[in-house]
Amino acid sequence: MRKILFVLLLLIMGLPVLAADSTIVVLNTNRMIYHNVNCQWAHKCTKNCINVTKQKAIESGARPCKVCGG
Ligand SMILES: [Zn+2]
């Protein structure tokens, strides 16, 4: 019984992490840096930027923006 509760606790704690990965970020395909959608640099970037999930941005090797943290 204890084991089941432990597994459930892990699942509940893991959910916010999974949700964070599916958030939309603005990926600069030229510099391979991703931004929070509210970042000032995301607003300035129109040419080389696309909206992707945070997970996809990380998978494609992009790094988080130093200003907004990605
Ligand atoms: Zn940024």
N, CA, C, O and the ligand as a Tripos MOL2 file, in Angstrom:
@<TRIPOS>MOLECULE
protein
  281   279    71     0     0
PROTEIN
NO_CHARGES

@<TRIPOS>ATOM
      1 N           0.8350   -1.2130    0.0000 N.3       1 MET1
      2 CA          0.0000    0.0000    0.0000 C.3       1 MET1
      3 C           0.8670    1.2610    0.0000 C.2       1 MET1
      4 O           0.5830    2.2230   -0.7120 O.2       1 MET1
      5 N           1.9120    1.2390    0.7970 N.am      2 ARG2
      6 CA          2.8090    2.3980    0.8760 C.3       2 ARG2
      7 C           3.4600    2.6860   -0.4720 C.2       2 ARG2
      8 O           3.6410    3.8380   -0.8660 O.2       2 ARG2
      9 N           3.8020    1.6130   -1.1600 N.am      3 LYS3
     10 CA          4.4660    1.7640   -2.4620 C.3       3 LYS3
     11 C           3.5600    2.4960   -3.4600 C.2       3 LYS3
     12 O           4.0080    3.3400   -4.2360 O.2       3 LYS3
     13 N           2.2780    2.1430   -3.4110 N.am      4 ILE4
     14 CA          1.3170    2.7680   -4.3250 C.3       4 ILE4
     15 C           1.2040    4.2700   -4.0460 C.2       4 ILE4
     16 O           1.1540    5.0830   -4.9690 O.2       4 ILE4
     17 N           1.1640    4.6200   -2.7640 N.am      5 LEU5
     18 CA          1.0930    6.0330   -2.3850 C.3       5 LEU5
     19 C           2.3430    6.7830   -2.8390 C.2       5 LEU5
     20 O           2.2680    7.9310   -3.2780 O.2       5 LEU5
     21 N           3.4700    6.1300   -2.7300 N.am      6 PHE6
     22 CA          4.7320    6.7400   -3.1430 C.3       6 PHE6
     23 C           4.7440    7.0110   -4.6460 C.2       6 PHE6
     24 O           5.1740    8.0730   -5.0970 O.2       6 PHE6
     25 N           4.2640    6.0340   -5.4080 N.am      7 VAL7
     26 CA          4.1990    6.1780   -6.8660 C.3       7 VAL7
     27 C           3.2410    7.2990   -7.2490 C.2       7 VAL7
     28 O           3.5270    8.0920   -8.1450 O.2       7 VAL7
     29 N           2.0910    7.3600   -6.5560 N.am      8 LEU8
     30 CA          1.1140    8.4160   -6.8140 C.3       8 LEU8
     31 C           1.7040    9.7970   -6.5250 C.2       8 LEU8
     32 O           1.4760   10.7530   -7.2660 O.2       8 LEU8
     33 N           2.4590    9.8790   -5.4440 N.am      9 LEU9
     34 CA          3.0940   11.1380   -5.0520 C.3       9 LEU9
     35 C           4.0880   11.5850   -6.1280 C.2       9 LEU9
     36 O           4.1540   12.7650   -6.4720 O.2       9 LEU9
     37 N           4.8450   10.6420   -6.6450 N.am     10 LEU10
     38 CA          5.8090   10.9430   -7.7040 C.3      10 LEU10
     39 C           5.1040   11.4500   -8.9560 C.2      10 LEU10
     40 O           5.5640   12.3930   -9.6010 O.2      10 LEU10
     41 N           3.9850   10.8170   -9.2930 N.am     11 LEU11
     42 CA          3.2150   11.2130  -10.4810 C.3      11 LEU11
     43 C           2.6790   12.6280  -10.3340 C.2      11 LEU11
     44 O           2.7430   13.4320  -11.2630 O.2      11 LEU11
     45 N           2.1440   12.9210   -9.1390 N.am     12 ILE12
     46 CA          1.5890   14.2510   -8.8900 C.3      12 ILE12
     47 C           2.6860   15.3100   -8.9440 C.2      12 ILE12
     48 O           2.4820   16.3950   -9.4890 O.2      12 ILE12
     49 N           3.8430   14.9940   -8.3800 N.am     13 MET13
     50 CA          4.9570   15.9440   -8.3850 C.3      13 MET13
     51 C           5.5490   16.1170   -9.7840 C.2      13 MET13
     52 O           6.1170   17.1600  -10.1080 O.2      13 MET13
     53 N           5.4050   15.0790  -10.6020 N.am     14 GLY14
     54 CA          5.9550   15.1300  -11.9470 C.3      14 GLY14
     55 C           5.0840   15.8820  -12.9340 C.2      14 GLY14
     56 O           5.5610   16.2930  -13.9920 O.2      14 GLY14
     57 N           3.8260   16.0670  -12.6090 N.am     15 LEU15
     58 CA          2.8950   16.7270  -13.5310 C.3      15 LEU15
     59 C           3.2600   18.1670  -13.9060 C.2      15 LEU15
     60 O           3.2110   18.5110  -15.0870 O.2      15 LEU15
     61 N           3.6190   19.0110  -12.9510 N.am     16 PRO16
     62 CA          3.9800   20.3880  -13.3320 C.3      16 PRO16
     63 C           5.1590   20.4390  -14.2960 C.2      16 PRO16
     64 O           5.2270   21.3250  -15.1480 O.2      16 PRO16
     65 N           6.0850   19.4960  -14.1660 N.am     17 VAL17
     66 CA          7.2550   19.4470  -15.0480 C.3      17 VAL17
     67 C           6.8080   19.1220  -16.4730 C.2      17 VAL17
     68 O           7.2770   19.7320  -17.4340 O.2      17 VAL17
     69 N           5.9070   18.1660  -16.5980 N.am     18 LEU18
     70 CA          5.4010   17.7810  -17.9150 C.3      18 LEU18
     71 C           4.6240   18.9250  -18.5520 C.2      18 LEU18
     72 O           4.7270   19.1630  -19.7550 O.2      18 LEU18
     73 N           3.8480   19.6310  -17.7370 N.am     19 ALA19
     74 CA          3.0560   20.7530  -18.2290 C.3      19 ALA19
     75 C           3.9560   21.8810  -18.7150 C.2      19 ALA19
     76 O           3.6370   22.5630  -19.6890 O.2      19 ALA19
     77 N           5.0820   22.0760  -18.0310 N.am     20 ALA20
     78 CA          6.0100   23.1400  -18.3920 C.3      20 ALA20
     79 C           6.6240   22.8860  -19.7660 C.2      20 ALA20
     80 O           6.8840   23.8210  -20.5230 O.2      20 ALA20
     81 N           6.8540   21.6070  -20.0810 N.am     21 ASP21
     82 CA          7.4680   21.2510  -21.3600 C.3      21 ASP21
     83 C           6.5530   21.5400  -22.5410 C.2      21 ASP21
     84 O           7.0330   21.7740  -23.6510 O.2      21 ASP21
     85 N           5.2410   21.5290  -22.3180 N.am     22 SER22
     86 CA          4.3040   21.7230  -23.4130 C.3      22 SER22
     87 C           3.9020   23.1890  -23.5710 C.2      22 SER22
     88 O           3.0470   23.5140  -24.3960 O.2      22 SER22
     89 N           4.5170   24.0760  -22.7810 N.am     23 THR23
     90 CA          4.2320   25.5020  -22.9280 C.3      23 THR23
     91 C           4.8600   26.0130  -24.2260 C.2      23 THR23
     92 O           5.9010   25.5260  -24.6660 O.2      23 THR23
     93 N           4.2140   26.9860  -24.8130 N.am     24 ILE24
     94 CA          4.6950   27.5440  -26.0770 C.3      24 ILE24
     95 C           5.7840   28.5860  -25.8080 C.2      24 ILE24
     96 O           5.6300   29.4740  -24.9690 O.2      24 ILE24
     97 N           6.8760   28.4490  -26.5400 N.am     25 VAL25
     98 CA          7.9530   29.4260  -26.4600 C.3      25 VAL25
     99 C           8.2370   29.9530  -27.8750 C.2      25 VAL25
    100 O           7.8250   29.3500  -28.8660 O.2      25 VAL25
    101 N           8.9380   31.0730  -27.9490 N.am     26 VAL26
    102 CA          9.3110   31.6450  -29.2390 C.3      26 VAL26
    103 C          10.7640   31.2600  -29.5190 C.2      26 VAL26
    104 O          11.6840   31.6860  -28.8200 O.2      26 VAL26
    105 N          10.9450   30.4490  -30.5530 N.am     27 LEU27
    106 CA         12.2800   29.9600  -30.8850 C.3      27 LEU27
    107 C          12.8910   30.7790  -32.0170 C.2      27 LEU27
    108 O          12.3280   30.8850  -33.1070 O.2      27 LEU27
    109 N          14.0500   31.3520  -31.7340 N.am     28 ASN28
    110 CA         14.8070   32.0510  -32.7630 C.3      28 ASN28
    111 C          15.6450   31.0030  -33.4950 C.2      28 ASN28
    112 O          16.6300   30.4910  -32.9620 O.2      28 ASN28
    113 N          15.2340   30.6950  -34.7250 N.am     29 THR29
    114 CA         15.8880   29.6160  -35.4840 C.3      29 THR29
    115 C          17.2500   30.0320  -36.0030 C.2      29 THR29
    116 O          18.0440   29.1830  -36.4070 O.2      29 THR29
    117 N          17.5290   31.3130  -35.9990 N.am     30 ASN30
    118 CA         18.8260   31.8130  -36.4590 C.3      30 ASN30
    119 C          19.8900   31.6730  -35.3770 C.2      30 ASN30
    120 O          21.0060   31.2250  -35.6390 O.2      30 ASN30
    121 N          19.5260   32.0640  -34.1580 N.am     31 ARG31
    122 CA         20.4730   32.0150  -33.0430 C.3      31 ARG31
    123 C          20.2800   30.7980  -32.1550 C.2      31 ARG31
    124 O          21.0950   30.5380  -31.2700 O.2      31 ARG31
    125 N          19.1960   30.0410  -32.3880 N.am     32 MET32
    126 CA         18.8540   28.8660  -31.5890 C.3      32 MET32
    127 C          18.7470   29.2020  -30.0930 C.2      32 MET32
    128 O          19.3550   28.5650  -29.2320 O.2      32 MET32
    129 N          17.9580   30.2150  -29.8460 N.am     33 ILE33
    130 CA         17.6490   30.6260  -28.4770 C.3      33 ILE33
    131 C          16.1370   30.7360  -28.3730 C.2      33 ILE33
    132 O          15.4810   31.2780  -29.2630 O.2      33 ILE33
    133 N          15.5890   30.2200  -27.2800 N.am     34 TYR34
    134 CA         14.1360   30.3280  -27.1460 C.3      34 TYR34
    135 C          13.7360   31.2820  -26.0220 C.2      34 TYR34
    136 O          14.4150   31.4020  -25.0030 O.2      34 TYR34
    137 N          12.6060   31.9550  -26.2500 N.am     35 HIS35
    138 CA         12.1100   32.9860  -25.3390 C.3      35 HIS35
    139 C          10.7350   32.6410  -24.7930 C.2      35 HIS35
    140 O           9.9550   31.9130  -25.4070 O.2      35 HIS35
    141 N          10.4730   33.1860  -23.6310 N.am     36 ASN36
    142 CA          9.1230   33.2530  -23.1020 C.3      36 ASN36
    143 C           8.3210   34.1210  -24.0730 C.2      36 ASN36
    144 O           8.8540   35.0910  -24.6110 O.2      36 ASN36
    145 N           7.0540   33.7910  -24.3050 N.am     37 VAL37
    146 CA          6.2590   34.5570  -25.2740 C.3      37 VAL37
    147 C           6.1070   36.0310  -24.8720 C.2      37 VAL37
    148 O           5.8290   36.8810  -25.7180 O.2      37 VAL37
    149 N           6.2900   36.3270  -23.5860 N.am     38 ASN38
    150 CA          6.1560   37.7050  -23.1120 C.3      38 ASN38
    151 C           7.4780   38.4670  -23.1260 C.2      38 ASN38
    152 O           7.5140   39.6480  -22.7790 O.2      38 ASN38
    153 N           8.5540   37.8100  -23.5180 N.am     39 CYS39
    154 CA          9.8730   38.4400  -23.5190 C.3      39 CYS39
    155 C           9.9490   39.5730  -24.5480 C.2      39 CYS39
    156 O           9.3910   39.4720  -25.6410 O.2      39 CYS39
    157 N          10.6450   40.6440  -24.1840 N.am     40 GLN40
    158 CA         10.7960   41.7910  -25.0910 C.3      40 GLN40
    159 C          11.5080   41.3780  -26.3780 C.2      40 GLN40
    160 O          11.2170   41.9110  -27.4490 O.2      40 GLN40
    161 N          12.4310   40.4380  -26.2740 N.am     41 TRP41
    162 CA         13.1770   39.9900  -27.4520 C.3      41 TRP41
    163 C          12.3210   39.1180  -28.3590 C.2      41 TRP41
    164 O          12.5260   39.0740  -29.5720 O.2      41 TRP41
    165 N          11.3760   38.4360  -27.7650 N.am     42 ALA42
    166 CA         10.4460   37.6330  -28.5570 C.3      42 ALA42
    167 C           9.5570   38.5470  -29.4090 C.2      42 ALA42
    168 O           9.2150   38.2140  -30.5440 O.2      42 ALA42
    169 N           9.1940   39.6910  -28.8500 N.am     43 HIS43
    170 CA          8.3690   40.6550  -29.5900 C.3      43 HIS43
    171 C           9.1590   41.2880  -30.7330 C.2      43 HIS43
    172 O           8.6110   41.5770  -31.7970 O.2      43 HIS43
    173 N          10.4730   41.5030  -30.4940 N.am     44 LYS44
    174 CA         11.3110   42.1350  -31.5120 C.3      44 LYS44
    175 C          11.6850   41.1620  -32.6210 C.2      44 LYS44
    176 O          11.9770   41.5640  -33.7470 O.2      44 LYS44
    177 N          11.6700   39.8850  -32.2850 N.am     45 CYS45
    178 CA         12.0590   38.8640  -33.2530 C.3      45 CYS45
    179 C          10.8500   38.4190  -34.0730 C.2      45 CYS45
    180 O           9.9390   37.7750  -33.5530 O.2      45 CYS45
    181 N          10.8530   38.7680  -35.3560 N.am     46 THR46
    182 CA          9.7150   38.4050  -36.2070 C.3      46 THR46
    183 C          10.1560   37.5330  -37.3890 C.2      46 THR46
    184 O           9.4250   36.6380  -37.8120 O.2      46 THR46
    185 N          11.3520   37.8000  -37.9140 N.am     47 LYS47
    186 CA         11.8320   37.1150  -39.1100 C.3      47 LYS47
    187 C          12.1670   35.6410  -38.8780 C.2      47 LYS47
    188 O          11.6610   34.7550  -39.5670 O.2      47 LYS47
    189 N          13.0330   35.4030  -37.8900 N.am     48 ASN48
    190 CA         13.5680   34.0540  -37.6910 C.3      48 ASN48
    191 C          12.8930   33.2860  -36.5670 C.2      48 ASN48
    192 O          13.3640   32.2240  -36.1600 O.2      48 ASN48
    193 N          11.7930   33.8250  -36.0680 N.am     49 CYS49
    194 CA         11.1850   33.2040  -34.9040 C.3      49 CYS49
    195 C           9.9140   32.4270  -35.2230 C.2      49 CYS49
    196 O           9.0820   32.8450  -36.0290 O.2      49 CYS49
    197 N           9.7970   31.2700  -34.5520 N.am     50 ILE50
    198 CA          8.6040   30.4350  -34.6860 C.3      50 ILE50
    199 C           8.1220   30.0300  -33.2960 C.2      50 ILE50
    200 O           8.9040   29.9640  -32.3480 O.2      50 ILE50
    201 N           6.8330   29.7620  -33.1940 N.am     51 ASN51
    202 CA          6.2710   29.2760  -31.9400 C.3      51 ASN51
    203 C           6.3360   27.7650  -31.8920 C.2      51 ASN51
    204 O           5.7860   27.0840  -32.7570 O.2      51 ASN51
    205 N           7.0140   27.2380  -30.8740 N.am     52 VAL52
    206 CA          7.0940   25.7880  -30.6700 C.3      52 VAL52
    207 C           6.9100   25.5000  -29.1860 C.2      52 VAL52
    208 O           6.9120   26.4160  -28.3640 O.2      52 VAL52
    209 N           6.7520   24.2250  -28.8500 N.am     53 THR53
    210 CA          6.6900   23.8730  -27.4340 C.3      53 THR53
    211 C           8.1040   23.9310  -26.8730 C.2      53 THR53
    212 O           9.0890   23.7710  -27.5940 O.2      53 THR53
    213 N           8.1770   24.1630  -25.5760 N.am     54 LYS54
    214 CA          9.4760   24.2600  -24.9140 C.3      54 LYS54
    215 C          10.2740   22.9630  -25.1230 C.2      54 LYS54
    216 O          11.4880   22.9930  -25.3280 O.2      54 LYS54
    217 N           9.5770   21.8430  -25.0660 N.am     55 GLN55
    218 CA         10.2320   20.5470  -25.2440 C.3      55 GLN55
    219 C          10.8850   20.4390  -26.6280 C.2      55 GLN55
    220 O          12.0120   19.9590  -26.7560 O.2      55 GLN55
    221 N          10.1660   20.8880  -27.6540 N.am     56 LYS56
    222 CA         10.7120   20.8340  -29.0160 C.3      56 LYS56
    223 C          11.9240   21.7440  -29.1600 C.2      56 LYS56
    224 O          12.8970   21.4030  -29.8330 O.2      56 LYS56
    225 N          11.8510   22.9130  -28.5160 N.am     57 ALA57
    226 CA         12.9650   23.8570  -28.5690 C.3      57 ALA57
    227 C          14.2170   23.2450  -27.9570 C.2      57 ALA57
    228 O          15.3150   23.3690  -28.4980 O.2      57 ALA57
    229 N          14.0320   22.5820  -26.8190 N.am     58 ILE58
    230 CA         15.1670   21.9580  -26.1320 C.3      58 ILE58
    231 C          15.6980   20.7890  -26.9600 C.2      58 ILE58
    232 O          16.9090   20.5990  -27.0750 O.2      58 ILE58
    233 N          14.7810   20.0070  -27.5360 N.am     59 GLU59
    234 CA         15.1750   18.8530  -28.3540 C.3      59 GLU59
    235 C          15.9680   19.2730  -29.5890 C.2      59 GLU59
    236 O          16.8450   18.5420  -30.0500 O.2      59 GLU59
    237 N          15.6560   20.4500  -30.1180 N.am     60 SER60
    238 CA         16.3640   20.9210  -31.3080 C.3      60 SER60
    239 C          17.6890   21.5970  -30.9530 C.2      60 SER60
    240 O          18.3760   22.1290  -31.8250 O.2      60 SER60
    241 N          18.0410   21.5710  -29.6650 N.am     61 GLY61
    242 CA         19.3440   22.0690  -29.2390 C.3      61 GLY61
    243 C          19.3910   23.5440  -28.8980 C.2      61 GLY61
    244 O          20.4700   24.1170  -28.7400 O.2      61 GLY61
    245 N          18.2130   24.1670  -28.7840 N.am     62 ALA62
    246 CA         18.1730   25.5910  -28.4640 C.3      62 ALA62
    247 C          18.4400   25.8180  -26.9790 C.2      62 ALA62
    248 O          18.1760   24.9490  -26.1490 O.2      62 ALA62
    249 N          18.9750   27.0150  -26.6540 N.am     63 ARG63
    250 CA         19.2510   27.3790  -25.2730 C.3      63 ARG63
    251 C          18.2680   28.4440  -24.8100 C.2      63 ARG63
    252 O          17.7810   29.2340  -25.6190 O.2      63 ARG63
    253 N          17.9730   28.4720  -23.5080 N.am     64 PRO64
    254 CA         17.0540   29.4960  -23.0110 C.3      64 PRO64
    255 C          17.6670   30.8820  -23.0610 C.2      64 PRO64
    256 O          18.8750   31.0500  -22.8920 O.2      64 PRO64
    257 N          16.8160   31.8750  -23.2960 N.am     65 CYS65
    258 CA         17.2300   33.2750  -23.3190 C.3      65 CYS65
    259 C          17.7300   33.6880  -21.9400 C.2      65 CYS65
    260 O          17.1780   33.2630  -20.9250 O.2      65 CYS65
    261 N          18.7770   34.5200  -21.8990 N.am     66 LYS66
    262 CA         19.3520   34.9390  -20.6140 C.3      66 LYS66
    263 C          18.4930   35.9960  -19.9430 C.2      66 LYS66
    264 O          18.5770   36.1850  -18.7300 O.2      66 LYS66
    265 N          17.6680   36.6850  -20.7190 N.am     67 VAL67
    266 CA         16.8340   37.7500  -20.1600 C.3      67 VAL67
    267 C          15.5880   37.1770  -19.5010 C.2      67 VAL67
    268 O          15.2860   37.4930  -18.3500 O.2      67 VAL67
    269 N          14.8620   36.3310  -20.2360 N.am     68 CYS68
    270 CA         13.5850   35.8220  -19.7250 C.3      68 CYS68
    271 C          13.6900   34.3990  -19.1710 C.2      68 CYS68
    272 O          12.7930   33.9450  -18.4600 O.2      68 CYS68
    273 N          14.7640   33.7020  -19.4860 N.am     69 GLY69
    274 CA         14.9370   32.3480  -18.9720 C.3      69 GLY69
    275 C          14.2690   31.2910  -19.8410 C.2      69 GLY69
    276 O          14.2680   30.1120  -19.4870 O.2      69 GLY69
    277 N          13.7020   31.6980  -20.9730 N.am     70 GLY70
    278 CA         13.1060   30.7480  -21.9060 C.3      70 GLY70
    279 C          11.6580   30.4800  -21.6390 C.2      70 GLY70
    280 O          11.0330   29.6960  -22.3530 O.2      70 GLY70
    281 ZN         13.9420   36.2270  -23.9620 Zn       71 ZN71
@<TRIPOS>BOND
     1     1     2 1
     2     2     3 1
     3     3     4 2
     4     3     5 am
     5     5     6 1
     6     6     7 1
     7     7     8 2
     8     7     9 am
     9     9    10 1
    10    10    11 1
    11    11    12 2
    12    11    13 am
    13    13    14 1
    14    14    15 1
    15    15    16 2
    16    15    17 am
    17    17    18 1
    18    18    19 1
    19    19    20 2
    20    19    21 am
    21    21    22 1
    22    22    23 1
    23    23    24 2
    24    23    25 am
    25    25    26 1
    26    26    27 1
    27    27    28 2
    28    27    29 am
    29    29    30 1
    30    30    31 1
    31    31    32 2
    32    31    33 am
    33    33    34 1
    34    34    35 1
    35    35    36 2
    36    35    37 am
    37    37    38 1
    38    38    39 1
    39    39    40 2
    40    39    41 am
    41    41    42 1
    42    42    43 1
    43    43    44 2
    44    43    45 am
    45    45    46 1
    46    46    47 1
    47    47    48 2
    48    47    49 am
    49    49    50 1
    50    50    51 1
    51    51    52 2
    52    51    53 am
    53    53    54 1
    54    54    55 1
    55    55    56 2
    56    55    57 am
    57    57    58 1
    58    58    59 1
    59    59    60 2
    60    59    61 am
    61    61    62 1
    62    62    63 1
    63    63    64 2
    64    63    65 am
    65    65    66 1
    66    66    67 1
    67    67    68 2
    68    67    69 am
    69    69    70 1
    70    70    71 1
    71    71    72 2
    72    71    73 am
    73    73    74 1
    74    74    75 1
    75    75    76 2
    76    75    77 am
    77    77    78 1
    78    78    79 1
    79    79    80 2
    80    79    81 am
    81    81    82 1
    82    82    83 1
    83    83    84 2
    84    83    85 am
    85    85    86 1
    86    86    87 1
    87    87    88 2
    88    87    89 am
    89    89    90 1
    90    90    91 1
    91    91    92 2
    92    91    93 am
    93    93    94 1
    94    94    95 1
    95    95    96 2
    96    95    97 am
    97    97    98 1
    98    98    99 1
    99    99   100 2
   100    99   101 am
   101   101   102 1
   102   102   103 1
   103   103   104 2
   104   103   105 am
   105   105   106 1
   106   106   107 1
   107   107   108 2
   108   107   109 am
   109   109   110 1
   110   110   111 1
   111   111   112 2
   112   111   113 am
   113   113   114 1
   114   114   115 1
   115   115   116 2
   116   115   117 am
   117   117   118 1
   118   118   119 1
   119   119   120 2
   120   119   121 am
   121   121   122 1
   122   122   123 1
   123   123   124 2
   124   123   125 am
   125   125   126 1
   126   126   127 1
   127   127   128 2
   128   127   129 am
   129   129   130 1
   130   130   131 1
   131   131   132 2
   132   131   133 am
   133   133   134 1
   134   134   135 1
   135   135   136 2
   136   135   137 am
   137   137   138 1
   138   138   139 1
   139   139   140 2
   140   139   141 am
   141   141   142 1
   142   142   143 1
   143   143   144 2
   144   143   145 am
   145   145   146 1
   146   146   147 1
   147   147   148 2
   148   147   149 am
   149   149   150 1
   150   150   151 1
   151   151   152 2
   152   151   153 am
   153   153   154 1
   154   154   155 1
   155   155   156 2
   156   155   157 am
   157   157   158 1
   158   158   159 1
   159   159   160 2
   160   159   161 am
   161   161   162 1
   162   162   163 1
   163   163   164 2
   164   163   165 am
   165   165   166 1
   166   166   167 1
   167   167   168 2
   168   167   169 am
   169   169   170 1
   170   170   171 1
   171   171   172 2
   172   171   173 am
   173   173   174 1
   174   174   175 1
   175   175   176 2
   176   175   177 am
   177   177   178 1
   178   178   179 1
   179   179   180 2
   180   179   181 am
   181   181   182 1
   182   182   183 1
   183   183   184 2
   184   183   185 am
   185   185   186 1
   186   186   187 1
   187   187   188 2
   188   187   189 am
   189   189   190 1
   190   190   191 1
   191   191   192 2
   192   191   193 am
   193   193   194 1
   194   194   195 1
   195   195   196 2
   196   195   197 am
   197   197   198 1
   198   198   199 1
   199   199   200 2
   200   199   201 am
   201   201   202 1
   202   202   203 1
   203   203   204 2
   204   203   205 am
   205   205   206 1
   206   206   207 1
   207   207   208 2
   208   207   209 am
   209   209   210 1
   210   210   211 1
   211   211   212 2
   212   211   213 am
   213   213   214 1
   214   214   215 1
   215   215   216 2
   216   215   217 am
   217   217   218 1
   218   218   219 1
   219   219   220 2
   220   219   221 am
   221   221   222 1
   222   222   223 1
   223   223   224 2
   224   223   225 am
   225   225   226 1
   226   226   227 1
   227   227   228 2
   228   227   229 am
   229   229   230 1
   230   230   231 1
   231   231   232 2
   232   231   233 am
   233   233   234 1
   234   234   235 1
   235   235   236 2
   236   235   237 am
   237   237   238 1
   238   238   239 1
   239   239   240 2
   240   239   241 am
   241   241   242 1
   242   242   243 1
   243   243   244 2
   244   243   245 am
   245   245   246 1
   246   246   247 1
   247   247   248 2
   248   247   249 am
   249   249   250 1
   250   250   251 1
   251   251   252 2
   252   251   253 am
   253   253   254 1
   254   254   255 1
   255   255   256 2
   256   255   257 am
   257   257   258 1
   258   258   259 1
   259   259   260 2
   260   259   261 am
   261   261   262 1
   262   262   263 1
   263   263   264 2
   264   263   265 am
   265   265   266 1
   266   266   267 1
   267   267   268 2
   268   267   269 am
   269   269   270 1
   270   270   271 1
   271   271   272 2
   272   271   273 am
   273   273   274 1
   274   274   275 1
   275   275   276 2
   276   275   277 am
   277   277   278 1
   278   278   279 1
   279   279   280 2
@<TRIPOS>SUBSTRUCTURE
     1 MET1         2 RESIDUE 1 A MET
     2 ARG2         6 RESIDUE 1 A ARG
     3 LYS3        10 RESIDUE 1 A LYS
     4 ILE4        14 RESIDUE 1 A ILE
     5 LEU5        18 RESIDUE 1 A LEU
     6 PHE6        22 RESIDUE 1 A PHE
     7 VAL7        26 RESIDUE 1 A VAL
     8 LEU8        30 RESIDUE 1 A LEU
     9 LEU9        34 RESIDUE 1 A LEU
    10 LEU10       38 RESIDUE 1 A LEU
    11 LEU11       42 RESIDUE 1 A LEU
    12 ILE12       46 RESIDUE 1 A ILE
    13 MET13       50 RESIDUE 1 A MET
    14 GLY14       54 RESIDUE 1 A GLY
    15 LEU15       58 RESIDUE 1 A LEU
    16 PRO16       62 RESIDUE 1 A PRO
    17 VAL17       66 RESIDUE 1 A VAL
    18 LEU18       70 RESIDUE 1 A LEU
    19 ALA19       74 RESIDUE 1 A ALA
    20 ALA20       78 RESIDUE 1 A ALA
    21 ASP21       82 RESIDUE 1 A ASP
    22 SER22       86 RESIDUE 1 A SER
    23 THR23       90 RESIDUE 1 A THR
    24 ILE24       94 RESIDUE 1 A ILE
    25 VAL25       98 RESIDUE 1 A VAL
    26 VAL26      102 RESIDUE 1 A VAL
    27 LEU27      106 RESIDUE 1 A LEU
    28 ASN28      110 RESIDUE 1 A ASN
    29 THR29      114 RESIDUE 1 A THR
    30 ASN30      118 RESIDUE 1 A ASN
    31 ARG31      122 RESIDUE 1 A ARG
    32 MET32      126 RESIDUE 1 A MET
    33 ILE33      130 RESIDUE 1 A ILE
    34 TYR34      134 RESIDUE 1 A TYR
    35 HIS35      138 RESIDUE 1 A HIS
    36 ASN36      142 RESIDUE 1 A ASN
    37 VAL37      146 RESIDUE 1 A VAL
    38 ASN38      150 RESIDUE 1 A ASN
    39 CYS39      154 RESIDUE 1 A CYS
    40 GLN40      158 RESIDUE 1 A GLN
    41 TRP41      162 RESIDUE 1 A TRP
    42 ALA42      166 RESIDUE 1 A ALA
    43 HIS43      170 RESIDUE 1 A HIS
    44 LYS44      174 RESIDUE 1 A LYS
    45 CYS45      178 RESIDUE 1 A CYS
    46 THR46      182 RESIDUE 1 A THR
    47 LYS47      186 RESIDUE 1 A LYS
    48 ASN48      190 RESIDUE 1 A ASN
    49 CYS49      194 RESIDUE 1 A CYS
    50 ILE50      198 RESIDUE 1 A ILE
    51 ASN51      202 RESIDUE 1 A ASN
    52 VAL52      206 RESIDUE 1 A VAL
    53 THR53      210 RESIDUE 1 A THR
    54 LYS54      214 RESIDUE 1 A LYS
    55 GLN55      218 RESIDUE 1 A GLN
    56 LYS56      222 RESIDUE 1 A LYS
    57 ALA57      226 RESIDUE 1 A ALA
    58 ILE58      230 RESIDUE 1 A ILE
    59 GLU59      234 RESIDUE 1 A GLU
    60 SER60      238 RESIDUE 1 A SER
    61 GLY61      242 RESIDUE 1 A GLY
    62 ALA62      246 RESIDUE 1 A ALA
    63 ARG63      250 RESIDUE 1 A ARG
    64 PRO64      254 RESIDUE 1 A PRO
    65 CYS65      258 RESIDUE 1 A CYS
    66 LYS66      262 RESIDUE 1 A LYS
    67 VAL67      266 RESIDUE 1 A VAL
    68 CYS68      270 RESIDUE 1 A CYS
    69 GLY69      274 RESIDUE 1 A GLY
    70 GLY70      278 RESIDUE 1 A GLY
    71 ZN71       281 GROUP 0 **** ****
